[in-house]
Amino acid sequence: TKVIDEDELAPQPIIRAAIRFLKRNPPPPPLRLHVVHGDYRTGNFLYDKEGNVRGILDWELAHVGDPHEDLAWMCTKTWRFGNPGAPVGGVGPREPFYSAYEAESGYRLDRDALRWWEVLCSAKVCVVWIVQVNAYLSGIIPSVEQAAIGRRMAETELDLLQRLEDA
């Protein structure tokens, strides 16, 4: 198994720009901490035959934190599955989603904090893609799926640039 040397890795200027933005513009701390799923998206919902959500799966990333994180993760372009006009998991617009969350939770969301979290979530997706494609390149995971992840970098970097421009 070949391990990739650090010198072989391409620089990641877009991720570095995102990190600079995130450091310079942190949101205020949340008014109260919540249970955060950590991978809250439509792919982790359990549906019944009628299409109603009956459960949320995949809790290994759960932690106590800022609720804006889960909502921003759901709005990350990666989870739109070819429907970029519907930023909430490829199924709808942000504002009704945010309003429904506020109505159910009684918690007022900070739209600026949501934008900051979307930048963080997009950067996080870029890092995941880098790790996965490097696992393929190094021979650790010799899977075509891992190799194909590399093609997602460009679209994720474009999304990250758009998030930085909007923020």
CORZI-V376205 format. One record per residue. RES is the residue in one letter. PHI is phi in degrees with one decimal (999 if undefined). PSI is psi in degrees with one decimal (* if undefined). Layout:
((RES/PHI/PSI) (RES/PHI/PSI))
//
This chain:
((T/999/125.3) (K/-89.1/129.1) (V/-98.4/131.0) (I/-70.4/129.7) (D/-78.3/145.5) (E/-55.1/-33.7) (D/-67.5/-19.2) (E/-83.3/-15.2) (L/-76.4/136.5) (A/-71.3/145.8) (P/-63.5/153.7) (Q/-120.6/73.2) (P/-62.8/-33.0) (I/-69.9/-42.2) (I/-65.0/-39.2) (R/-63.6/-39.9) (A/-62.9/-40.1) (A/-63.9/-42.6) (I/-62.2/-41.9) (R/-60.9/-44.9) (F/-59.8/-48.0) (L/-61.1/-41.0) (K/-67.3/-36.6) (R/-80.5/-19.3) (N/-130.6/46.5) (P/-64.1/143.9) (P/-74.2/162.1) (P/-65.0/155.4) (P/-61.2/150.6) (P/-63.5/152.8) (L/-62.8/-33.0) (R/-152.0/154.0) (L/-84.5/152.0) (H/-131.8/166.9) (V/-75.9/124.5) (V/-108.9/128.7) (H/-64.8/-45.8) (G/95.0/-18.0) (D/-149.7/45.2) (Y/-77.4/109.5) (R/-162.8/164.3) (T/-59.2/-29.7) (G/-66.4/-14.0) (N/-109.6/18.0) (F/-97.7/143.3) (L/-101.3/120.9) (Y/-108.4/150.6) (D/-90.2/-177.7) (K/-62.5/-26.5) (E/-86.4/-3.0) (G/90.4/9.4) (N/-82.2/141.9) (V/-73.0/125.8) (R/-112.7/-12.5) (G/-173.3/163.6) (I/-117.1/126.4) (L/-101.4/171.8) (D/70.1/63.5) (W/-95.3/11.3) (E/-68.4/-14.3) (L/-100.7/7.3) (A/-62.3/145.4) (H/-162.5/171.4) (V/-90.8/130.0) (G/-174.6/-155.2) (D/-84.5/124.3) (P/-63.9/-21.2) (H/-59.6/-27.9) (E/-60.0/-50.4) (D/-62.7/-41.3) (L/-67.4/-39.0) (A/-68.2/-39.2) (W/-60.7/-41.7) (M/-61.5/-29.3) (C/-93.5/2.5) (T/-66.2/135.9) (K/-56.7/-29.2) (T/-54.4/-33.3) (W/-92.8/13.4) (R/-89.5/-11.6) (F/45.7/56.2) (G/81.0/8.3) (N/-122.1/69.7) (P/-64.0/-20.7) (G/-76.1/-6.5) (A/-119.4/85.7) (P/-64.4/-19.1) (V/-90.7/90.5) (G/60.2/20.6) (G/79.1/8.4) (V/-118.9/-11.6) (G/-175.6/177.2) (P/-81.3/162.7) (R/-67.0/-51.9) (E/-57.8/-46.2) (P/-61.1/-35.6) (F/-63.0/-48.4) (Y/-63.8/-43.8) (S/-62.5/-41.2) (A/-64.7/-39.9) (Y/-61.6/-46.2) (E/-61.8/-42.7) (A/-64.3/-41.9) (E/-75.5/-37.9) (S/-91.9/-23.6) (G/75.0/11.6) (Y/-106.6/125.7) (R/-82.9/122.1) (L/-82.3/147.8) (D/-99.9/110.8) (R/-62.6/-34.8) (D/-66.1/-41.3) (A/-62.8/-38.6) (L/-61.5/-40.8) (R/-64.1/-42.0) (W/-60.5/-46.0) (W/-64.5/-33.6) (E/-65.1/-38.3) (V/-61.3/-47.6) (L/-59.9/-45.1) (C/-65.0/-39.8) (S/-64.5/-40.5) (A/-64.0/-39.4) (K/-61.6/-42.1) (V/-61.3/-43.0) (C/-57.0/-44.4) (V/-63.9/-40.9) (V/-60.2/-44.1) (W/-62.9/-40.9) (I/-61.3/-46.7) (V/-60.7/-44.1) (Q/-68.1/-44.0) (V/-69.2/-33.8) (N/-69.4/-30.2) (A/-63.3/-35.6) (Y/-71.6/-50.5) (L/-60.4/-32.6) (S/-81.6/-11.5) (G/88.5/0.0) (I/-65.1/-42.9) (I/-126.3/92.7) (P/-79.6/69.4) (S/-123.0/136.1) (V/-60.6/-36.1) (E/-58.7/-44.6) (Q/-62.5/-41.5) (A/-63.7/-41.5) (A/-65.9/-24.7) (I/-58.6/-33.4) (G/-55.8/-32.4) (R/-67.4/-19.8) (R/-78.5/-14.1) (M/-58.1/-46.7) (A/-60.4/-46.0) (E/-66.8/-35.1) (T/-72.3/-37.9) (E/-65.2/-39.5) (L/-61.7/-44.6) (D/-60.2/-42.6) (L/-62.6/-42.3) (L/-60.8/-41.2) (Q/-65.0/-40.1) (R/-63.0/-41.4) (L/-65.5/-38.9) (E/-65.8/-37.9) (D/-76.3/-25.0) (A/-77.2/*))
//
